[in-house]
Amino acid sequence: MNMVQSGQAPTARALDQARRPRVVKPPDQRRREILEAATLLFRERGFNPTTVQAIAASAGVAAGTVYLYFSSKEAILLALIEDFEEGLLDRFGQISEEVLAEETASGEDVSYEEAVERLIDGVVAYSLERRAACEVLAQHKGRVGDF
């Protein structure tokens, strides 16, 4: 029996849930959206003033959903660090593979200086692509060791 059949008036929350269909996304996509929302809020407001509820609202999920992916706000910051480092290592790997492929195709060695220059360019490009994350990580470098 629903509220209408029981004679009870529906609550605002029940009406909102009835209007808004539940959106199911793959876990990795949902996790990424939460991290992106947290990154922007940490950048704009800072770590301490940002609440898990604000992160959830910005990501378009319930606060409980955030806790399904992260045990705390500190865990979100640690995940940002881990994701950034993983992406940076992936970029290094791509650049290294490109240099080796170039050497193999041409039969000539790429100089040490050229290889290092490409790696530095890759770090700079990656950092610019992930500028918001860089700013958050730079602001909270000391905090991470406290977790």
C-alpha positions in Angstrom: 0.0 0.0 0.0 1.4 3.4 -0.9 0.8 6.7 0.8 -2.0 7.7 -1.5 -3.8 4.5 -0.9 -3.3 4.8 2.9 -4.7 8.3 2.9 -1.4 9.9 4.1 -0.1 13.0 2.3 3.2 12.3 0.5 6.2 14.1 1.9 8.3 16.5 -0.1 11.1 14.0 -0.1 8.8 11.3 -1.5 7.6 13.6 -4.2 11.1 14.6 -5.1 12.2 11.0 -5.4 9.2 10.2 -7.5 10.1 13.0 -9.9 13.7 12.2 -10.1 14.7 8.8 -11.5 17.6 7.0 -9.9 20.7 7.3 -12.0 23.0 4.2 -11.9 26.5 4.7 -13.1 29.5 2.4 -13.2 31.5 2.6 -9.9 34.6 4.0 -11.5 32.7 6.8 -13.1 30.9 7.7 -9.9 34.2 7.6 -7.9 35.8 9.9 -10.5 32.8 12.3 -10.3 33.2 12.5 -6.5 36.9 13.1 -6.8 36.4 15.8 -9.3 33.8 17.5 -7.2 36.1 17.3 -4.1 39.0 18.7 -6.1 37.1 21.7 -7.2 35.7 22.4 -3.7 39.0 21.9 -2.0 40.5 24.3 -4.5 37.8 26.9 -4.0 37.0 26.7 -0.3 40.0 24.8 1.2 40.1 21.4 2.8 38.8 22.3 6.3 35.7 24.2 5.3 34.6 21.7 2.7 32.2 19.1 4.0 31.4 15.6 2.7 27.8 16.9 2.3 29.1 19.7 0.0 31.1 17.2 -2.0 28.1 15.0 -2.4 25.9 17.8 -3.5 28.4 19.0 -6.0 28.8 15.5 -7.4 25.0 15.0 -7.5 24.9 12.2 -5.0 23.8 11.5 -1.5 26.3 11.9 1.3 26.0 8.2 2.0 27.1 7.5 -1.6 30.4 9.3 -0.9 30.9 7.1 2.1 30.5 4.0 -0.1 33.6 5.0 -2.0 35.6 6.9 0.7 35.7 6.4 4.5 36.3 10.1 5.2 37.2 13.5 3.7 40.9 12.6 4.4 40.5 9.4 2.4 39.2 11.5 -0.5 42.4 13.7 -0.4 44.6 10.6 -0.2 42.7 9.2 -3.3 43.4 12.5 -5.1 47.1 12.0 -4.4 47.1 8.4 -5.5 45.2 9.1 -8.7 47.5 12.0 -9.5 50.6 9.9 -9.0 49.2 7.0 -10.9 48.4 9.3 -13.9 51.8 10.8 -13.7 53.5 7.3 -13.8 51.3 6.4 -16.7 52.4 9.5 -18.6 56.1 8.6 -17.9 55.4 5.1 -19.2 53.8 6.5 -22.4 56.7 8.8 -23.1 59.2 6.1 -22.4 57.4 3.8 -24.9 57.3 6.5 -27.5 61.1 7.1 -27.1 61.8 3.4 -27.4 59.5 3.0 -30.4 61.2 5.9 -32.1 64.6 4.4 -31.4 63.5 1.0 -32.8 61.9 2.5 -35.9 64.9 4.8 -36.7 67.7 2.6 -35.5 69.2 5.6 -33.8 69.5 6.3 -30.1 67.5 9.2 -28.6 69.9 11.2 -26.6 69.7 11.3 -22.8 69.0 15.0 -22.9 66.2 14.6 -25.4 64.6 11.8 -23.3 64.8 13.9 -20.2 63.4 16.9 -22.0 60.4 14.8 -23.2 59.8 13.6 -19.7 59.9 17.1 -18.3 57.5 18.3 -21.0 55.3 15.4 -20.1 55.2 16.3 -16.4 54.5 20.0 -17.2 51.7 19.0 -19.7 50.1 16.6 -17.2 50.3 19.1 -14.4 48.6 21.7 -16.6 45.9 19.2 -17.5 45.3 18.4 -13.9 45.9 22.0 -12.6 43.2 22.0 -10.0 44.5 18.8 -8.5 48.0 20.2 -8.5 46.8 23.3 -6.6 45.0 21.2 -4.0 47.9 18.9 -3.5 50.3 21.8 -3.2 48.1 23.4 -0.6 47.8 20.3 1.5 51.2 18.7 1.1 51.9 18.7 4.8 48.4 17.6 5.7 48.7 14.3 3.9 51.4 13.0 6.2 49.1 13.6 9.1 46.6 11.0 7.9 
